[in-house]
Amino acid sequence: MQIVRFTSPLTSADAVGIDDGEQVAELAGITTVGELLRLSSDELRRRCAEADGPRHPSGSVRRLAPVDGRMEVWAAGVTYRRSREARVLESEQAADVYELVYDAERPELFFKSVAWKVSGDGGRISVREDSGIDVPEPELGLVLNAHGEIVGYTVVDDVSSRTIEGVNPLYLPQAKIYLGGCAVGPAIRPAWEVADPYALDISLSIVRAGETVWDGKASTSQLNRRLDDLAGYLFRADSFPDGAVLATGTCLVPDLPFTLQDGDTVSIGIGEIGTLTTTVVKGLAAMS
């Protein structure tokens, strides 16, 4: 089962439904993912089991990024050893801050995107024109309801400028937050259907001019943080009335000096969750 946000073939309006692999059943009375995430975990599970709206063949609907309304996307950093090593390697002046945060009690959490800027499966991501090295960062996304409960999982691409962050960690917002810098999708896999989120395979492939120029595989078993702890810190002093997506960090980082290029296709797969595929463009004008 997947919770999907899509364009309804009947009304051409955005809708939310349940995809069982053959049909998508609209959730009557629920028009946004944010509305669904206002419910408690138990209420949400019951509501999904009672999907009773119009039905459409799964292949006939155009899926949208599963974030909308007042939802926000946040991210955790340096949660895998590979990420720590990559950040230390690229940092010109402050490598020790990445070493310290890896084992610190408090995780690194940062804002990533508002809902309207998020790209979905089949959409575009962008690399900045003022950056020399830019990479995708494949991450397991926690879908959190308004009560801070983990109610689902999704795939997140936390696109990042290694050039900008490497100069100074204080430049992280510019390295991470810009139009085209975040993709989420293709759907939400309910948390109650994932037996062990710490045993999910993660894959990343980058295709350029028909050839694979980088690929890699890893697993959430390498995660150095507990998922509920990450969610707890996010909600410790903040409120998300329409829920949020929290990306949990990356364990697949291409070696320097690899960089994304205009026209590349990026595919991120997470076992039991799905595959998120996007096309790379360069600069603000290409996204606009």
ZANU-977145 format. One record per residue (C-alpha): residue number from 0; y, z, x. Coordinates in Angstrom, 1 decimal. Last residue first. Example, Ala and Ser with C-alpha at 12.3 -4.5 7.8 and 13.67 -1.06 7.14 Angstrom:
// residues 2
+-----+--------+--------+--------+
:   k :  north :     up :   east :
+-----+--------+--------+--------+
:   1 :   -1.1 :    7.1 :   13.7 :
:   0 :   -4.5 :    7.8 :   12.3 :
+-----+--------+--------+--------+
// end
This chain:
// residues 288
+-----+--------+--------+--------+
:   k :  north :     up :   east :
+-----+--------+--------+--------+
: 287 :   28.7 :  -13.3 :   11.5 :
: 286 :   25.6 :  -12.8 :   13.7 :
: 285 :   26.3 :  -15.9 :   15.9 :
: 284 :   30.0 :  -15.0 :   16.1 :
: 283 :   29.2 :  -11.5 :   17.3 :
: 282 :   27.3 :  -12.5 :   20.4 :
: 281 :   24.0 :  -14.1 :   21.4 :
: 280 :   21.2 :  -14.8 :   19.0 :
: 279 :   17.6 :  -13.4 :   19.1 :
: 278 :   15.1 :  -14.2 :   16.3 :
: 277 :   13.2 :  -11.4 :   14.5 :
: 276 :    9.6 :  -10.4 :   13.7 :
: 275 :    8.5 :   -7.0 :   12.5 :
: 274 :    4.8 :   -6.4 :   12.2 :
: 273 :    3.1 :   -3.8 :   10.0 :
: 272 :    2.4 :   -0.1 :    9.6 :
: 271 :   -1.3 :    0.5 :   10.0 :
: 270 :   -1.1 :   -0.4 :   13.7 :
: 269 :    2.5 :   -1.1 :   14.9 :
: 268 :    3.5 :   -4.6 :   15.7 :
: 267 :    6.8 :   -5.8 :   17.2 :
: 266 :    7.5 :   -9.5 :   17.4 :
: 265 :   10.6 :  -10.8 :   19.2 :
: 264 :   11.5 :  -14.6 :   19.1 :
: 263 :   13.9 :  -15.8 :   21.8 :
: 262 :   16.6 :  -18.3 :   20.8 :
: 261 :   19.4 :  -16.7 :   22.8 :
: 260 :   18.0 :  -14.7 :   25.6 :
: 259 :   16.5 :  -11.3 :   26.1 :
: 258 :   16.7 :   -9.8 :   29.5 :
: 257 :   14.2 :   -9.1 :   32.3 :
: 256 :   15.8 :   -7.7 :   35.5 :
: 255 :   14.3 :   -5.1 :   35.4 :
: 254 :   10.9 :   -4.3 :   33.9 :
: 253 :   10.4 :   -4.7 :   30.2 :
: 252 :   10.4 :   -1.4 :   28.3 :
: 251 :    7.5 :   -0.5 :   26.0 :
: 250 :    7.2 :    3.3 :   25.3 :
: 249 :   10.2 :    3.5 :   22.9 :
: 248 :   11.7 :    6.3 :   20.9 :
: 247 :   11.2 :    7.9 :   17.5 :
: 246 :   13.3 :    5.8 :   15.2 :
: 245 :   14.6 :    7.9 :   12.4 :
: 244 :   15.1 :    6.3 :    9.0 :
: 243 :   17.3 :    8.1 :    6.5 :
: 242 :   17.4 :    9.6 :    3.0 :
: 241 :   19.8 :    8.8 :    0.2 :
: 240 :   21.5 :   12.2 :    0.2 :
: 239 :   21.3 :   12.4 :    4.0 :
: 238 :   22.8 :   15.8 :    5.1 :
: 237 :   23.5 :   17.2 :    8.5 :
: 236 :   23.1 :   20.4 :   10.5 :
: 235 :   19.4 :   20.8 :   11.1 :
: 234 :   18.4 :   17.6 :    9.3 :
: 233 :   18.2 :   15.5 :   12.5 :
: 232 :   16.6 :   18.5 :   14.4 :
: 231 :   13.9 :   18.9 :   11.8 :
: 230 :   13.1 :   15.2 :   11.8 :
: 229 :   12.5 :   15.3 :   15.6 :
: 228 :   10.4 :   18.4 :   15.2 :
: 227 :    8.4 :   16.9 :   12.4 :
: 226 :    7.5 :   14.0 :   14.7 :
: 225 :    6.4 :   16.2 :   17.6 :
: 224 :    7.7 :   15.0 :   20.9 :
: 223 :    6.2 :   13.6 :   24.2 :
: 222 :    4.8 :   10.5 :   22.6 :
: 221 :    2.0 :    8.9 :   24.5 :
: 220 :   -0.4 :    9.0 :   21.5 :
: 219 :    2.1 :    6.7 :   19.9 :
: 218 :    0.3 :    3.9 :   21.7 :
: 217 :    1.1 :    1.1 :   24.1 :
: 216 :    0.9 :   -2.6 :   24.4 :
: 215 :    2.9 :   -5.3 :   26.3 :
: 214 :    4.2 :   -8.8 :   26.1 :
: 213 :    6.7 :  -10.8 :   28.0 :
: 212 :    7.5 :  -14.5 :   28.5 :
: 211 :    5.2 :  -15.8 :   25.8 :
: 210 :    5.8 :  -19.6 :   25.6 :
: 209 :    7.1 :  -21.7 :   22.7 :
: 208 :   10.6 :  -22.0 :   24.1 :
: 207 :   10.8 :  -18.3 :   24.6 :
: 206 :    8.4 :  -15.8 :   23.0 :
: 205 :    8.7 :  -12.0 :   23.4 :
: 204 :    5.8 :   -9.9 :   22.4 :
: 203 :    5.6 :   -6.1 :   21.7 :
: 202 :    2.7 :   -4.1 :   20.7 :
: 201 :    2.2 :   -0.5 :   19.4 :
: 200 :   -1.1 :    1.1 :   18.6 :
: 199 :   -1.0 :    4.1 :   16.3 :
: 198 :   -2.8 :    7.3 :   17.2 :
: 197 :   -0.1 :   10.0 :   16.9 :
: 196 :    0.6 :    8.9 :   13.3 :
: 195 :   -2.9 :   10.1 :   12.3 :
: 194 :   -4.2 :    9.6 :    8.8 :
: 193 :   -1.6 :    7.2 :    7.6 :
: 192 :   -1.9 :    6.7 :    3.8 :
: 191 :    0.0 :    9.9 :    2.9 :
: 190 :    2.9 :    8.7 :    5.0 :
: 189 :    3.6 :    5.8 :    2.7 :
: 188 :    3.9 :    2.5 :    4.7 :
: 187 :    7.5 :    1.3 :    4.4 :
: 186 :    8.2 :   -2.5 :    4.7 :
: 185 :    8.9 :   -5.3 :    7.2 :
: 184 :   10.8 :   -3.6 :    8.5 :
: 183 :   13.8 :   -2.4 :   10.5 :
: 182 :   16.1 :   -4.3 :   12.9 :
: 181 :   19.1 :   -2.8 :   14.8 :
: 180 :   21.6 :   -4.2 :   17.3 :
: 179 :   22.7 :   -7.2 :   15.3 :
: 178 :   26.2 :   -5.9 :   14.7 :
: 177 :   26.8 :   -3.1 :   17.2 :
: 176 :   25.6 :    0.4 :   18.0 :
: 175 :   23.2 :    0.8 :   21.0 :
: 174 :   24.9 :   -0.1 :   24.3 :
: 173 :   28.4 :    0.7 :   22.9 :
: 172 :   27.1 :    4.0 :   21.6 :
: 171 :   25.4 :    4.7 :   24.9 :
: 170 :   28.6 :    4.3 :   27.0 :
: 169 :   28.5 :    8.0 :   27.7 :
: 168 :   25.3 :    7.4 :   29.7 :
: 167 :   27.4 :    5.6 :   32.3 :
: 166 :   26.7 :    2.3 :   34.1 :
: 165 :   23.1 :    2.1 :   33.0 :
: 164 :   24.1 :    2.3 :   29.3 :
: 163 :   26.1 :   -0.9 :   29.6 :
: 162 :   23.6 :   -2.9 :   31.6 :
: 161 :   20.6 :   -1.7 :   29.7 :
: 160 :   22.1 :   -3.1 :   26.5 :
: 159 :   19.7 :   -1.9 :   23.7 :
: 158 :   18.0 :   -3.2 :   20.6 :
: 157 :   16.3 :   -0.3 :   18.7 :
: 156 :   13.7 :   -2.5 :   17.0 :
: 155 :   12.2 :   -0.3 :   14.2 :
: 154 :    8.9 :   -0.5 :   12.4 :
: 153 :    8.2 :    1.7 :    9.4 :
: 152 :    6.7 :    5.0 :    8.4 :
: 151 :    6.7 :    7.0 :    5.2 :
: 150 :    7.4 :   10.3 :    3.4 :
: 149 :    8.4 :   12.4 :    6.3 :
: 148 :   10.3 :   15.3 :    4.5 :
: 147 :   14.0 :   16.0 :    5.3 :
: 146 :   14.9 :   16.8 :    1.7 :
: 145 :   16.8 :   13.6 :    1.2 :
: 144 :   13.7 :   11.6 :    2.1 :
: 143 :   12.8 :   10.6 :    5.6 :
: 142 :   11.2 :    7.3 :    6.7 :
: 141 :   10.1 :    7.9 :   10.3 :
: 140 :   10.4 :    4.8 :   12.4 :
: 139 :    7.8 :    3.9 :   15.1 :
: 138 :    9.7 :    2.2 :   17.9 :
: 137 :    9.8 :   -1.2 :   19.7 :
: 136 :   12.9 :   -1.4 :   22.0 :
: 135 :   14.2 :   -4.9 :   22.4 :
: 134 :   16.0 :   -5.6 :   25.7 :
: 133 :   19.5 :   -6.6 :   26.9 :
: 132 :   20.6 :   -7.2 :   30.5 :
: 131 :   23.9 :   -8.8 :   31.4 :
: 130 :   26.2 :   -7.3 :   28.8 :
: 129 :   29.6 :   -8.4 :   27.6 :
: 128 :   28.2 :  -11.1 :   25.3 :
: 127 :   26.1 :   -8.5 :   23.4 :
: 126 :   22.6 :   -9.4 :   22.4 :
: 125 :   21.9 :  -10.0 :   18.8 :
: 124 :   19.1 :   -9.5 :   16.2 :
: 123 :   18.3 :  -12.0 :   13.5 :
: 122 :   16.2 :  -12.0 :   10.4 :
: 121 :   12.6 :  -12.8 :    9.7 :
: 120 :   11.8 :   -9.1 :    9.1 :
: 119 :   15.0 :   -7.2 :    8.3 :
: 118 :   18.3 :   -6.8 :   10.0 :
: 117 :   20.3 :   -3.6 :    9.6 :
: 116 :   24.1 :   -3.8 :    9.3 :
: 115 :   24.3 :   -2.9 :    5.6 :
: 114 :   22.2 :    0.2 :    6.1 :
: 113 :   24.5 :    2.0 :    8.6 :
: 112 :   23.2 :    1.9 :   12.2 :
: 111 :   22.0 :    3.8 :   15.3 :
: 110 :   23.3 :    7.4 :   15.4 :
: 109 :   21.9 :    9.4 :   18.2 :
: 108 :   19.3 :   12.0 :   18.9 :
: 107 :   18.3 :   13.4 :   22.3 :
: 106 :   15.7 :   16.1 :   21.8 :
: 105 :   16.4 :   19.9 :   22.0 :
: 104 :   13.7 :   21.8 :   23.8 :
: 103 :   14.3 :   19.9 :   27.0 :
: 102 :   11.4 :   18.1 :   28.7 :
: 101 :   12.7 :   14.5 :   28.5 :
: 100 :   16.3 :   15.7 :   28.3 :
:  99 :   16.4 :   16.8 :   31.9 :
:  98 :   14.9 :   13.7 :   33.5 :
:  97 :   17.3 :   11.6 :   31.5 :
:  96 :   20.3 :   13.6 :   32.6 :
:  95 :   19.1 :   13.3 :   36.2 :
:  94 :   19.7 :    9.6 :   36.4 :
:  93 :   23.5 :   10.0 :   36.2 :
:  92 :   25.2 :    7.6 :   38.5 :
:  91 :   23.7 :    4.1 :   38.4 :
:  90 :   21.1 :    4.5 :   35.7 :
:  89 :   18.7 :    1.6 :   35.4 :
:  88 :   15.8 :    3.4 :   37.2 :
:  87 :   16.3 :    6.7 :   35.4 :
:  86 :   16.4 :    5.1 :   32.0 :
:  85 :   13.2 :    3.1 :   32.8 :
:  84 :   11.3 :    6.2 :   34.0 :
:  83 :   12.3 :    8.2 :   31.0 :
:  82 :   11.4 :    5.4 :   28.6 :
:  81 :    7.9 :    5.1 :   30.3 :
:  80 :    7.4 :    8.9 :   30.0 :
:  79 :    8.0 :    8.7 :   26.2 :
:  78 :   10.6 :   10.6 :   24.1 :
:  77 :   13.6 :    9.5 :   26.2 :
:  76 :   15.8 :    8.8 :   23.1 :
:  75 :   15.6 :    9.5 :   19.4 :
:  74 :   17.1 :    7.2 :   16.9 :
:  73 :   19.1 :    7.2 :   13.7 :
:  72 :   19.3 :    4.7 :   10.8 :
:  71 :   21.4 :    5.6 :    7.8 :
:  70 :   20.9 :    5.3 :    4.1 :
:  69 :   24.0 :    5.3 :    1.9 :
:  68 :   22.9 :    2.2 :    0.0 :
:  67 :   20.1 :    0.2 :    1.7 :
:  66 :   17.2 :    0.4 :    4.1 :
:  65 :   13.8 :   -1.4 :    3.7 :
:  64 :   15.1 :   -4.6 :    5.3 :
:  63 :   14.6 :   -7.4 :    2.8 :
:  62 :   11.4 :   -9.2 :    1.7 :
:  61 :   11.6 :  -12.5 :   -0.1 :
:  60 :    9.0 :  -12.5 :   -2.8 :
:  59 :    6.4 :  -15.2 :   -3.6 :
:  58 :    3.8 :  -14.2 :   -1.0 :
:  57 :    3.0 :  -10.9 :   -2.7 :
:  56 :    2.4 :  -12.5 :   -6.1 :
:  55 :    4.9 :  -11.0 :   -8.5 :
:  54 :    4.5 :   -8.1 :  -11.0 :
:  53 :    7.1 :   -6.8 :  -13.5 :
:  52 :    7.4 :   -3.0 :  -13.7 :
:  51 :    4.8 :   -0.3 :  -14.0 :
:  50 :    4.5 :    1.3 :  -10.6 :
:  49 :    2.9 :    4.6 :  -11.5 :
:  48 :    1.3 :    5.4 :   -8.2 :
:  47 :    4.6 :    4.9 :   -6.5 :
:  46 :    6.3 :    7.5 :   -8.8 :
:  45 :    3.6 :   10.1 :   -8.1 :
:  44 :    4.0 :    9.7 :   -4.4 :
:  43 :    7.8 :   10.0 :   -4.7 :
:  42 :    7.5 :   13.1 :   -6.9 :
:  41 :    5.2 :   14.8 :   -4.4 :
:  40 :    7.5 :   13.9 :   -1.4 :
:  39 :   10.6 :   15.0 :   -3.2 :
:  38 :   12.8 :   12.4 :   -4.8 :
:  37 :   16.2 :   11.2 :   -3.4 :
:  36 :   14.2 :    8.8 :   -1.3 :
:  35 :   13.5 :    6.6 :   -4.3 :
:  34 :   17.2 :    6.2 :   -5.1 :
:  33 :   17.9 :    5.3 :   -1.5 :
:  32 :   15.2 :    2.6 :   -1.6 :
:  31 :   17.3 :    0.9 :   -4.3 :
:  30 :   16.8 :   -0.3 :   -7.9 :
:  29 :   14.4 :    2.3 :   -9.3 :
:  28 :   14.3 :    2.3 :  -13.1 :
:  27 :   11.0 :    0.3 :  -13.2 :
:  26 :    9.4 :    0.2 :   -9.8 :
:  25 :    8.5 :   -3.5 :   -9.3 :
:  24 :    4.8 :   -4.3 :   -8.8 :
:  23 :    4.2 :   -6.6 :   -5.8 :
:  22 :    0.9 :   -8.4 :   -6.0 :
:  21 :   -2.0 :   -9.2 :   -3.6 :
:  20 :   -1.6 :   -6.9 :   -0.7 :
:  19 :   -1.0 :   -3.8 :   -2.7 :
:  18 :    2.8 :   -4.2 :   -2.6 :
:  17 :    4.8 :   -1.5 :   -4.4 :
:  16 :    8.3 :   -2.3 :   -5.5 :
:  15 :   12.0 :   -2.1 :   -4.9 :
:  14 :   14.5 :   -4.6 :   -6.2 :
:  13 :   17.5 :   -6.6 :   -5.0 :
:  12 :   18.7 :   -9.1 :   -7.6 :
:  11 :   17.6 :  -12.7 :   -8.1 :
:  10 :   16.7 :  -11.7 :  -11.7 :
:   9 :   13.1 :  -12.9 :  -12.1 :
:   8 :   12.2 :  -13.8 :   -8.5 :
:   7 :   13.3 :  -10.2 :   -7.5 :
:   6 :   14.7 :  -10.1 :   -4.0 :
:   5 :   12.9 :   -7.6 :   -2.0 :
:   4 :   12.5 :   -4.0 :   -0.9 :
:   3 :    9.0 :   -3.1 :   -0.2 :
:   2 :    6.9 :    0.1 :   -0.4 :
:   1 :    3.5 :   -0.8 :    1.1 :
:   0 :    0.0 :    0.0 :    0.0 :
+-----+--------+--------+--------+
// end
